Amino acid sequence: MRLRRPITPSHEVETDSINDVTNPSSKAPLVSKFRKTPILIVSGIAIATVLGFVGYRWWSYASTHESTNDAYVTGYLHPVSSRISGTVVYVHVDDNQKVQKGQVLVELDPKDYQVVVQNAQAALENAKRQAGAAQATINLSSQTAQANTTEAKGAVGTAIAGISSAQAMVNQAQAAVVSAQDQFAKAQAQEINAKVTDQRYEQLYQSGAIPKQQRDDASTAYQVAQAQTKTAQQSIVDAKAKYQSALDGIDQAKANLVDSQGKVQQAQASGQQTEVNRRQYQAAQAQIAAATANLKQAQLNLSYTLIKAPTTGRIGNKTVQVGQRVQPEQPLLAVVGGNSWIVANFNETQLSKMQPGEIAEIRVDTFSGKTFKGSVNSLSPASGSDFSLLPPDNATGNFTKVVQRIPVKVTFDPNSIKGYENRITPGMSVEVTVNTGR
C-alpha cells in the first residue's frame, strides 16, 4: 500500500493562492474547516461541564442520602383466642373482612355456662336465707336472755321482799301472793306464746324453711315457758304459806332468794348462746360473699362465650369453623390493625448521620412508580442478629467481620398514603431512602 505524502502548509498556501486566482469560490471549504475546530472545543467543554455537574449532583445526593431495599411493612397483628373451652356455634366474619373494636366475631355454645350461672344464683339465695335465719335466731336468743334475766332479777327482788315481809308483817306476805299471781299470769302468757312459736317453727322446719337448730331452740323455749308457769304456780303456794306463817317464812324466803340468784346465772349463761348465734350469722355472711364471687365468675365466663374484636382492623389467618371444639388460648383468627410502619434494615455504616425525624422516601414494590413520604421514627437499640434466636458469639472460633444491619423504624406520612391505607399491608417489600443532610 502506498502512503501519500502529507501536504505541507506552504503547499497548501500555494495551491490556495493559485485557486484563488483561477477560481475565487474554491476558498470556502478551507474557511469552513478552520471554523469547525472551536465548535468541537466548545462541545467538549460543554460535555465535560455537564458530566462534572452530574457527577457533583450524584456525589452530593449520595453523601446526604442513605438507601436500603432490605425493608418491609409491618403492623400490629392481634391474635384472637378463646378464654374458655366450648363449641363454636356461630362465626360472624370471613377472611379479609373489616371489623370494628368490640364487634362479635365468634360465638360459643352458652348453655353449660348458663347452668353454672343459675346454680351460682341459687347458692347465693340459699346463703342469704341462712343469714336471715341466723339473724332471727340472734334476735330470739337475745330477747329470751333479756327476758330470763329480767325474770330472774324479779325473782330475786321477790325473795328479798319475802324476807322483809316475813320479818315485818303479814301484809307484805299478802302482797307477795298478789305478786306471785301476776307472775303466774305472765308465765301462762309466755307459755302460750312459746307454744304458738314452737308449733309454727315445727311447720317451717317440716317444710325445710328453717334449720333444725332453730326448731330445737323454739322447742326449748316452749319447755322453759312451761317450767316457768309451774314455777309461778308454786310461787303462789309459797306466798300463801308465807302468809299463814310469816315467822316460818323467813327460811323459805332465803331459799327463794338462793333459787332466784341461780336463775340470774342461768339467764347470764343464755347470753353466751346469743354470741354463738352471732358467729353463725357471721359465717353465713361469709358464705354470701363467697356465693357472690362465684356468681360473678360464672357470669364472666358466660360473657366469654362471645369472642369480640380487640381492635379495629381486618380479619386474617382465620381457622375457626362452626362445630369446632376450642380450648383456652387456642388461636382462632387474627385482627390486623390499621396502623402500619416500616422496618428498614440499614447497614451499620449508613447510620453515622441518621437521626429520628429525618425525611424518608418510600417505594413499595407493589405500587411501582409511586413514591410515599415518611420519616425516621427511631433506631433499634441492637442489631438484628442480637435479637435472633441464636445470637452469634464472635469470641469463639475464627472471627470474620461482617457488616451488621440495624433495624430502623420508619413511619408513613398520613397525607402521603391517603387512598392506600387498606392496600399497604404488613409483609410488603419496600425500598427506603433517608435524607440525612437536613
C-alpha positions in Angstrom: 0.0 0.0 0.0 1.4 3.3 -1.0 1.4 6.1 1.5 0.5 9.6 0.4 2.8 12.4 1.3 1.3 14.8 3.7 0.7 18.2 2.2 2.8 20.9 3.8 1.3 24.3 4.8 3.3 26.0 2.2 2.0 23.8 -0.5 -1.5 24.5 0.9 -0.9 28.2 0.7 0.4 28.0 -2.8 -2.4 25.8 -4.0 -4.9 28.1 -2.3 -3.3 31.1 -3.9 -3.5 29.5 -7.4 -7.0 28.5 -6.7 -7.8 32.0 -5.5 -6.6 33.4 -8.8 -8.2 30.9 -11.1 -11.3 30.3 -9.0 -12.3 32.6 -6.2 -15.0 30.3 -4.8 -12.5 27.5 -4.0 -11.6 29.3 -0.7 -14.9 28.4 1.1 -14.0 24.8 2.1 -10.8 25.9 3.8 -12.6 28.6 5.8 -15.3 26.0 7.0 -12.5 23.6 8.1 -11.0 26.3 10.3 -14.4 27.2 11.8 -15.2 23.6 12.9 -12.2 23.4 15.3 -13.6 25.9 18.0 -17.0 24.3 17.8 -15.5 20.9 18.7 -13.6 22.5 21.6 -16.8 24.2 22.9 -18.8 21.0 22.6 -16.1 19.1 24.6 -16.1 21.8 27.2 -19.9 21.6 27.4 -19.9 17.8 27.7 -17.2 17.9 30.4 -19.2 20.6 32.3 -22.4 18.5 32.1 -20.6 15.4 33.2 -19.0 17.3 36.1 -22.3 18.8 37.1 -24.0 15.4 37.0 -21.1 13.8 38.9 -21.3 16.6 41.5 -25.0 16.1 41.9 -24.6 12.4 42.2 -21.9 12.9 44.8 -23.9 15.5 46.7 -27.0 13.2 46.7 -25.1 10.1 47.7 -23.4 11.9 50.6 -26.7 13.1 52.1 -29.0 10.1 51.3 -28.9 6.5 52.6 -30.9 3.8 50.9 -31.8 0.1 51.5 -34.1 -2.4 49.9 -33.9 -4.7 52.9 -37.1 -3.3 54.3 -40.7 -4.4 54.7 -44.0 -3.1 56.0 -45.1 -4.3 59.4 -48.0 -3.6 61.8 -49.9 -4.9 64.8 -51.3 -8.4 64.4 -53.8 -9.1 67.2 -54.3 -12.8 67.7 -57.8 -13.7 68.9 -58.3 -16.8 71.0 -60.9 -18.1 73.5 -60.6 -17.7 77.2 -62.8 -20.7 77.9 -63.4 -24.1 76.3 -66.5 -24.6 74.2 -68.1 -25.5 70.9 -68.4 -22.9 68.1 -72.0 -22.2 67.1 -71.6 -19.1 65.0 -68.7 -17.4 63.1 -69.8 -13.9 62.1 -66.8 -12.9 60.0 -64.9 -14.0 56.9 -61.3 -13.6 55.7 -60.1 -10.1 55.0 -63.3 -8.6 56.4 -63.1 -5.2 58.1 -64.3 -5.2 61.7 -64.8 -2.6 64.5 -63.5 -2.8 68.0 -65.9 -4.8 70.2 -67.7 -6.5 67.3 -68.7 -10.1 67.9 -66.5 -12.4 65.9 -67.3 -15.9 67.2 -70.0 -17.3 69.5 -69.5 -20.4 71.7 -72.4 -22.6 72.9 -73.5 -20.8 76.2 -75.8 -23.5 77.6 -73.3 -25.0 80.0 -72.3 -21.7 81.3 -75.9 -20.5 81.7 -76.5 -23.6 84.0 -73.4 -22.6 86.1 -74.8 -19.1 86.5 -78.2 -20.4 87.6 -76.5 -22.7 90.2 -74.4 -19.8 91.5 -77.6 -17.7 91.8 -79.3 -20.4 93.7 -76.3 -20.8 96.1 -76.4 -17.1 96.7 -80.1 -17.1 97.6 -79.6 -20.1 99.9 -76.7 -18.3 101.7 -78.9 -15.2 102.1 -81.7 -17.3 103.6 -79.3 -18.9 106.1 -78.0 -15.5 107.1 -81.6 -14.3 107.6 -82.4 -17.3 109.8 -79.2 -16.8 111.8 -80.2 -13.1 112.3 -83.6 -14.2 113.5 -82.0 -16.7 115.9 -79.8 -14.0 117.3 -82.8 -11.7 117.9 -84.8 -14.5 119.5 -82.0 -15.7 121.8 -81.2 -12.1 122.8 -84.8 -11.4 123.6 -85.1 -14.7 125.6 -81.9 -13.9 127.5 -83.1 -10.5 128.4 -86.5 -11.8 129.5 -84.9 -14.5 131.6 -82.6 -12.0 133.2 -85.4 -9.7 133.9 -87.5 -12.5 135.3 -84.6 -13.8 137.4 -83.9 -10.4 138.8 -87.6 -10.0 139.6 -87.5 -13.3 141.4 -84.6 -12.1 143.5 -86.5 -9.0 144.3 -89.5 -11.1 145.2 -87.4 -13.3 147.5 -85.9 -10.2 149.2 -89.3 -8.7 149.6 -90.5 -12.1 151.1 -87.7 -12.0 153.7 -88.6 -8.4 154.5 -92.3 -9.2 154.7 -91.7 -12.2 156.9 -89.7 -10.1 159.2 -92.1 -7.2 159.1 -95.7 -8.1 158.7 -98.2 -10.4 157.2 -99.5 -7.6 154.9 -96.3 -7.9 152.9 -96.9 -11.6 152.6 -100.3 -10.8 151.0 -98.5 -8.5 148.6 -96.2 -11.4 147.8 -99.3 -13.6 147.0 -100.5 -10.9 144.6 -97.1 -10.7 143.0 -96.9 -14.5 142.6 -100.3 -14.5 140.9 -99.1 -11.8 138.5 -96.0 -13.9 137.7 -98.2 -16.9 137.1 -100.3 -14.9 134.6 -97.2 -13.7 132.9 -95.8 -17.2 132.8 -99.0 -18.5 131.3 -98.9 -15.8 128.6 -95.3 -16.7 127.8 -96.2 -20.4 127.7 -99.0 -19.8 125.2 -96.7 -17.6 123.1 -93.9 -20.2 123.2 -96.3 -22.9 122.3 -97.6 -21.0 119.3 -94.0 -20.2 118.3 -93.0 -23.9 118.7 -95.8 -25.1 116.5 -95.1 -22.5 113.8 -91.4 -23.3 113.8 -92.2 -27.0 113.6 -94.2 -26.4 110.5 -91.4 -24.3 109.0 -88.9 -27.0 109.8 -91.0 -29.7 108.2 -91.3 -27.5 105.0 -87.5 -27.0 105.0 -87.6 -23.2 105.5 -85.5 -23.2 108.7 -82.7 -25.4 110.1 -83.2 -28.0 112.9 -81.3 -25.9 115.4 -83.8 -23.1 115.1 -86.7 -25.6 115.6 -84.9 -27.0 118.6 -84.4 -23.6 120.1 -88.2 -22.9 119.8 -89.0 -26.2 121.4 -86.6 -25.5 124.2 -88.1 -22.0 124.7 -91.6 -23.7 125.0 -90.3 -26.1 127.6 -88.7 -23.3 129.6 -92.0 -21.4 129.4 -93.9 -24.5 130.8 -91.4 -24.8 133.6 -91.8 -21.1 134.4 -95.6 -21.5 134.5 -95.2 -24.3 137.0 -92.7 -22.2 139.0 -95.1 -19.3 139.1 -97.9 -21.7 140.4 -95.5 -22.9 143.1 -94.7 -19.3 144.0 -98.4 -18.7 144.7 -98.5 -21.6 147.0 -95.3 -20.4 148.7 -96.7 -16.9 149.1 -99.9 -18.3 150.7 -97.8 -20.4 153.0 -95.8 -17.4 154.0 -99.0 -15.6 154.7 -100.1 -18.4 157.0 -96.8 -18.5 158.8 -94.8 -15.3 158.5 -92.4 -16.3 161.1 -91.6 -19.6 159.4 -91.4 -17.9 156.1 -88.0 -16.3 156.8 -86.1 -19.5 156.0 -88.3 -20.1 153.0 -87.7 -16.6 151.7 -84.0 -17.2 152.0 -84.3 -20.4 150.0 -86.2 -18.5 147.3 -83.5 -15.9 147.2 -80.9 -18.5 146.5 -83.1 -20.0 143.8 -83.6 -16.6 142.2 -79.9 -16.0 142.2 -79.4 -19.3 140.3 -81.9 -18.2 137.7 -79.9 -15.0 137.2 -76.8 -17.0 136.5 -78.8 -19.1 134.0 -80.0 -16.0 132.3 -76.5 -14.7 132.0 -75.4 -18.1 130.6 -78.0 -17.8 127.9 -76.2 -14.7 126.7 -73.4 -16.9 125.6 -75.8 -18.7 123.2 -76.5 -15.4 121.7 -72.8 -14.9 120.9 -72.7 -18.4 119.3 -75.7 -17.4 117.1 -73.9 -14.2 116.2 -70.9 -16.1 115.0 -73.2 -18.3 113.0 -74.6 -15.2 111.3 -71.0 -14.0 110.5 -70.3 -17.4 108.9 -73.5 -17.0 106.9 -72.3 -13.6 105.7 -69.0 -15.1 104.6 -71.0 -17.7 102.6 -72.9 -14.9 100.9 -69.6 -13.2 99.9 -68.3 -16.5 98.5 -71.5 -17.2 96.6 -71.5 -13.6 95.2 -67.9 -14.1 93.9 -68.8 -17.4 92.4 -71.8 -15.8 90.6 -69.6 -13.0 89.2 -67.1 -15.6 87.9 -69.9 -17.6 86.3 -71.4 -14.5 84.7 -67.9 -13.6 83.5 -67.3 -17.0 81.9 -70.7 -16.7 80.3 -69.7 -13.4 78.7 -66.6 -15.1 77.3 -68.8 -17.2 75.0 -69.0 -14.0 72.8 -65.5 -13.6 71.4 -65.1 -9.9 70.3 -62.6 -7.9 68.2 -59.9 -6.4 70.4 -59.4 -3.5 68.0 -60.5 -2.1 64.6 -58.9 -3.8 61.6 -59.3 -6.6 59.1 -59.6 -10.3 59.6 -56.7 -12.6 58.7 -55.4 -16.1 59.4 -58.9 -17.4 60.1 -59.0 -21.1 61.1 -62.1 -21.3 63.3 -65.2 -23.2 61.9 -68.7 -23.9 63.2 -68.8 -27.0 65.3 -65.2 -26.8 66.2 -64.3 -27.6 69.9 -61.9 -24.9 71.1 -59.7 -24.7 74.1 -58.4 -21.6 76.1 -55.6 -19.8 74.3 -56.2 -21.7 71.1 -55.6 -19.3 68.1 -58.8 -18.8 66.1 -58.0 -15.8 63.9 -56.1 -12.5 63.9 -57.1 -8.9 63.5 -54.6 -6.8 61.6 -54.7 -3.2 62.9 -54.9 -0.2 60.5 -51.7 1.5 61.6 -48.6 0.2 59.8 -45.0 1.2 59.6 -41.7 0.1 58.0 -38.7 -1.8 59.5 -35.7 -0.9 57.3 -32.5 -2.8 57.9 -29.7 -0.4 57.2 -26.0 -1.3 57.3 -24.3 -0.1 60.4 -22.1 2.1 58.2 -25.1 4.0 57.0 -26.2 5.2 60.4 -23.5 7.7 61.2 -25.7 10.7 60.4 -29.1 9.2 60.6 -31.4 10.7 63.3 -35.1 10.4 64.2 -37.3 12.9 62.4 -35.4 12.9 59.1 -37.4 12.7 55.9 -37.7 9.4 54.1 -38.8 8.4 50.6 -40.6 5.1 50.4 -41.2 3.0 47.3 -43.4 -0.1 47.8 -42.7 -2.9 45.4 -46.5 -3.4 44.9 -47.0 0.1 43.7 -44.2 0.6 41.2 -43.7 4.3 40.2 -45.4 5.5 43.3 -43.3 7.3 46.0 -44.6 7.8 49.5 -43.3 10.1 52.2 -42.3 9.3 55.7 -39.9 10.0 58.5 -37.5 8.1 60.7 -39.2 7.3 64.0 -36.4 5.5 65.9 -33.4 3.3 65.7 -33.2 -0.1 67.2 -31.1 -0.4 70.4 -29.4 -3.5 69.0 -28.7 -5.2 65.7 -31.0 -7.7 64.2 -28.6 -10.6 64.8 -28.6 -9.9 68.6 -32.4 -10.3 68.6 -32.2 -13.6 66.7 -32.9 -16.9 68.4 -29.2 -17.9 68.3 -27.1 -14.7 68.5 -23.6 -15.1 67.1 -20.7 -15.4 69.5 -17.7 -13.7 68.0 -15.5 -14.6 70.9 -15.2 -18.2 69.7 -13.6 -19.7 66.6 -12.1 -17.7 63.8 -13.6 -14.2 63.7 -14.8 -12.8 60.4 -16.0 -9.3 60.4 -19.5 -8.9 58.9 -21.3 -5.6 58.4 -24.3 -5.7 60.7 -27.7 -4.4 59.9 -29.6 -2.2 62.4 -33.4 -2.1 62.2 -34.8 1.4 61.7 -38.4 2.2 62.3 -39.9 4.5 59.5 -43.4 5.8 59.7 -45.6 6.8 56.8 -46.9 10.4 56.4 -50.7 10.0 56.7 -51.3 12.5 53.9 -49.0 10.6 51.6 -50.8 7.3 51.8 -54.3 8.6 51.5 -56.3 6.1 49.4 -53.7 3.4 50.1 -54.3 2.8 53.8 -56.1 -0.5 53.3 -53.8 -1.6 50.4 -50.5 -1.3 52.3 -50.3 -4.4 54.4 -47.7 -6.0 56.7 -45.1 -8.1 54.9 -44.8 -6.0 51.7 -41.3 -5.3 50.5 -40.2 -1.7 50.2 -37.2 0.5 49.4 -36.4 3.3 51.8 -34.2 6.4 51.2 -33.5 8.7 54.1 -32.3 12.2 53.6 -29.5 12.7 56.3 -28.4 16.1 55.1 -31.2 18.1 56.7 
